[in-house]
Amino acid sequence: MTITVSEDAARWARRKAAEEDTSVSKLVGRMLEDRMRATDEYWQAYEKWKKIGPMKGFDASKRLKRDQLYDRG
């Protein structure tokens, strides 16, 4: 993703990222996610997701353990 911003906005973002000990990329990503979560559409999808029950025929407790999965024995 490429974005275009004014030099003032870029300077602010670099300073803000440094204050938060993060990269400008992560700072902008977090800001976009925060903005996304502020929309009704996001929360409607979240509420719909919460209402989805367990998948029939799927039991995560019976899955392989990590060491079994990667056993190359």
ZAVEXDREN-500631 format. One line per field, with one value per residue: x, y, z of N, C-alpha, C in turn. Coordinates in pm, whole numbers, plus 50000, padded with zeros to 5 digits. Layout:
<pts>
n.xx <- c(X|...)
n.yy <- c(Y|...)
n.zz <- c(Z|...)
ca.xx <- c(X|...)
ca.yy <- c(Y|...)
ca.zz <- c(Z|...)
c.xx <- c(X|...)
c.yy <- c(Y|...)
c.zz <- c(Z|...)
</pts>
This chain:
<pts>
n.xx <- c(50087|50057|50079|50002|50105|50112|50413|50416|50233|50373|50601|50483|50383|50621|50737|50537|50534|50792|50766|50593|50746|50748|50702|50637|50475|50342|50212|50035|49887|49762|49610|49433|49299|49176|49002|48845|48718|48553|48333|47988|47941|48153|48102|47853|47918|48086|47909|47741|47926|47978|47742|47753|47754|47930|48109|47957|48063|48327|48593|48811|48965|49058|49265|49598|49891|50147|50412|50353|50246|50463|50638|50891|50994)
n.yy <- c(49883|50216|50546|50894|51184|51511|51700|51803|51631|51392|51447|51481|51220|51069|51172|51109|50827|50772|50859|50663|50445|50287|50193|50412|50292|50090|50258|50405|50190|50100|50326|50326|50083|50146|50344|50196|50023|50198|50222|50153|49936|49760|49681|49563|49338|49215|49155|48975|48771|48687|48556|48325|47984|47690|47492|47224|46891|46953|46937|47087|46994|46752|46776|46747|46763|47016|46905|46655|46719|46824|46617|46452|46210)
n.zz <- c(50000|49918|50029|50008|50159|50310|50371|50629|50759|50734|50885|51137|51174|51182|51415|51605|51584|51676|51942|52033|52009|51771|51425|51145|50959|51113|51293|51124|51025|51260|51318|51101|51149|51393|51305|51130|51311|51433|51281|51203|51037|51085|51352|51323|51171|51354|51566|51432|51383|51645|51706|51564|51601|51733|51495|51338|51378|51411|51626|51814|52023|51955|51781|51639|51844|51857|51844|51740|51495|51355|51353|51203|51202)
ca.xx <- c(50000|50131|49995|50063|50069|50191|50538|50378|50174|50481|50685|50406|50377|50753|50753|50441|50582|50908|50714|50529|50846|50697|50729|50530|50386|50256|50128|49929|49802|49681|49512|49331|49218|49092|48897|48756|48639|48458|48218|47877|47955|48244|48036|47747|47984|48136|47795|47700|48027|47961|47623|47780|47784|48037|48092|47920|48161|48462|48630|48951|49038|49112|49367|49733|49976|50249|50523|50303|50225|50591|50724|50939|51046)
ca.yy <- c(50000|50341|50661|51024|51281|51635|51691|51827|51508|51292|51486|51448|51074|51020|51211|51029|50689|50768|50869|50536|50340|50201|50245|50491|50195|50032|50366|50430|50071|50102|50434|50279|49982|50217|50412|50091|49973|50302|50222|50063|49816|49670|49626|49472|49213|49155|49096|48859|48667|48635|48470|48199|47879|47597|47421|47084|46794|47002|46935|47130|46922|46628|46805|46703|46855|47074|46812|46548|46776|46845|46499|46409|46080)
ca.zz <- c(50000|49913|50061|49984|50264|50309|50449|50769|50812|50743|51000|51257|51186|51227|51556|51684|51585|51766|52079|52068|51985|51666|51291|51085|50897|51217|51346|51028|51024|51382|51304|51007|51218|51489|51228|51081|51423|51473|51190|51234|50956|51156|51470|51278|51133|51478|51636|51354|51407|51781|51710|51495|51699|51698|51369|51358|51332|51434|51768|51819|52127|51899|51682|51673|51918|51771|51820|51652|51364|51288|51367|51072|51237)
c.xx <- c(50090|50035|50073|50012|50155|50317|50510|50321|50281|50570|50614|50405|50510|50774|50663|50487|50701|50864|50656|50621|50796|50736|50612|50427|50290|50162|50010|49832|49709|49573|49400|49240|49125|48975|48795|48663|48536|48334|48111|47892|48045|48171|47921|47807|48034|48022|47744|47795|48008|47843|47645|47822|47899|48005|48062|48028|48305|48490|48778|49030|49103|49220|49505|49804|50085|50362|50480|50290|50356|50688|50763|51000|51060)
c.yy <- c(50122|50454|50789|51119|51405|51615|51714|51700|51400|51321|51450|51297|51017|51051|51127|50884|50675|50774|50736|50416|50237|50260|50328|50397|50134|50137|50392|50312|50068|50210|50393|50175|50047|50284|50311|50044|50074|50303|50123|49931|49713|49602|49534|49336|49140|49087|48972|48743|48605|48538|48336|48095|47790|47526|47274|46993|46838|47007|46964|47054|46795|46653|46758|46809|46903|46974|46694|46597|46786|46730|46448|46270|45983)
c.zz <- c(50000|49945|50033|50091|50249|50393|50598|50833|50828|50864|51131|51281|51234|51374|51646|51694|51679|51912|52126|52044|51885|51531|51243|51023|50999|51276|51253|51022|51144|51375|51210|51072|51320|51418|51177|51192|51472|51384|51236|51160|51025|51272|51434|51241|51258|51555|51564|51379|51545|51791|51640|51598|51654|51566|51397|51300|51352|51583|51779|51924|52073|51793|51731|51756|51824|51741|51731|51509|51285|51304|51230|51081|51132)
</pts>
